């Protein structure tokens, strides 16, 4: 059997041993009681940026939707198919999450595709999707700068959803802009007070 497939099958067995075996297992509990996560993460599909792994969470801790470049599209109520918007609606109005984390990251292929769309060999869907975060007013210095700017765009798009805006305005829900650096494994978060990204550890200290 091919070694990469062997690795994930071994991981599956480890998962069952840790989380699923026995009447008192986490999975048994979640099956009986349902999911009640208070945190949603919008993350990228990038294989290096797994929210549950980075944050060392157990099953049931996070409600996660992943797409190319971790984009939140604007609110559009029409007959088209809106996967990310449907996930947001479910998390916010059915699960009543309290925190929405927009998780960008360094070396993002989606951002690279946006910047270099004219040289892509295969481009049925990618450019059209990432064009949602294209900006004419801001001129980022590099792709990571662009990825951070894209988080602001997604935040603004979040506020076009009426059931998100009302909860944020009333202090019932909070939106966070986080950026993960792949090389260092560090997360920085956008501080409104400082109008800049600061280490998550520093923000945690200030937040108490």
N, C-alpha and C positions, 0 to 999 in steps of 0.2 A: 504493500500500500504506500502511496506517495507520502513523503515525510510531513508535508504541511497539513494534510488531512489527518494523519496520525496525531499531530499535535493538538488539533481542535477536539478530536475524539477523547484524547486523554484529559483535556480541559473539561469536557462535558462530564466525564466520570468524577473529576474533582469537584465540580459544581454540585452534582447530585449528593456526593458524600457530605459536603459542607452545608448545603441549603435545603435538600429535599428528602433525605432519609429520616424516618421516624415521625411519630405523631406530633412531636413538639417542634418540628422543623419550621423554618421561615416560610417555605412555600406552602406547607399545610395550613399555617396560620393565615396567609394571604388568600388562599383558596376559600377558607371558611369566612373570612371577614372582609374580603374585597380590598381593593387598593385605595389608599387615602393619602397620596403624596401631597405635600404642601409646596413643593418646588417643581417648576417646569424649566427645562433647559432647551433652548433652540441652538443646536450645534451643527457643525459641518460633517459631511460624510467621510472626511479624511480618516483613514485607518489609524492615524497616530493620535487622534483627538477623541477618545472615548470618555464622555463625562463621568460615567459610573466608575471607571478605572482611575481617572485623574483625581476624583473626589473620594475614592474608596467608599462607595455607597453600597448598601445591601439592596436586594430586590425590594421594590415597593417604596424606596426613598425618593426616586426621581421619576417624573413624567418627561420623556425625552422625544423630541422630533429632530431628525437630522436631514439636512438637504445640502446641496452644493453651495458653499460659501455662507452657510448659516443665515440665510436671508428670511426676514419677515416681509411678505408682500403687503401692499396696501389692502384695505378692506374693499372687496369687490363682490357684491351680492348679485350674481348672475348665474347662468346655466353651465358655466365652465367648471372644470374640476380643480378644487383648491385644497390640496392635501395639507399643507402647513396651516392654512386658515382653519380647516376642520379640526386639526389637533389643538390649536389654540382655543377654539370654541369649547371643545370637550373639556380641556384642562381648566379653563376659567369658569365656565358656567355649570359644569357637571361636577367636577372635582373640587372646585373652589380653592384653587392654589393661591398661596399668599405671595410667592416670589417667582418672578419670571426672569431667568438669566439668559441673556444673549451672549453666547460664547464664541468669539472669534479666535483666530489663531494665526501664527506666523506661517510663511511659505504656503499660503493657500492657493491651491490649483485653480479654484474658481475665480479668484482675484487675478491670477496670472492670465486666465482665459479672457477676462474682461479687458485687461490692458493690451493683450496680444491677439485680439479676436480676428484680425486680418490674416493671420498666418495659421489658424487652426485647420487641421486636415479634415476633421470630422466635427460638424457643427450644426446638427439638426435642432438641438434644444439648448445647448449650453449658453451661447451668447444672449439669446432672448431672455433666459432666466436671470443671468447675472446683470443684465442691463437695468434691472430694478434698482440697483444700487449705484448706477452711474451718476456722477455729479459733474456739472459744468462749472459750478461756482468755487469748488475746492480743488486745488492742485496738489495732491499728496506727493511727498518726496520719493516714496518707494512703495512697493506692494504691501508691506506690513502697515505702513502709514494709511494706505488706502483701506486695508482691512479694518483698521480702527475707525476710520471715517464711516465705513459701511455700517458699523454698529449704531452710529448715530442715526443713519438713514432708517435702519430697521426699527429703532426706538420710535422715531417719528411715525413710521408706518403702524406700529402697535397702537399709537394713540388715535388712529383713524377708525379702529374697531370700537363701536359705542360701548360695548360691555367691558372692554378693557379700560377705556378712558374714564368711565364712571367710577370704576373700582379704584383706579389710581388717584383720581381727584379726591375721592372720599377717604383715602388712606387705608383702604382695605387690601390693596395689592401694591407690590413694589417691583419696578423693573431695574435690573442691574446689567451694566455693560462690562463684560469681562473679556480679557485678551490673554490667550495662552501662548507662551513662547516654547516651541517644540524643543529647541536646543537646550535650554536651561530648565525646562519643566516648571517655570514660574508663571503665575497668573497675576496680571495687573488689572485693576478695576478703575473705572472712570469716576473721579470725585467731582461732583458738581461744585463743591466749595472751592476746590483748587483749579477747576477747569483743566484738569490733566489726569492722565492715568498714573495711579500709584500702586505699589505692591499690595497684594491682597492682605498680607500679614499686617501692614500698616493700617489699612482700612479697618481690619478686624479689631485692632487695638483702640482705634478712635471710636468705633461703634460700640465698644464695651462688650 
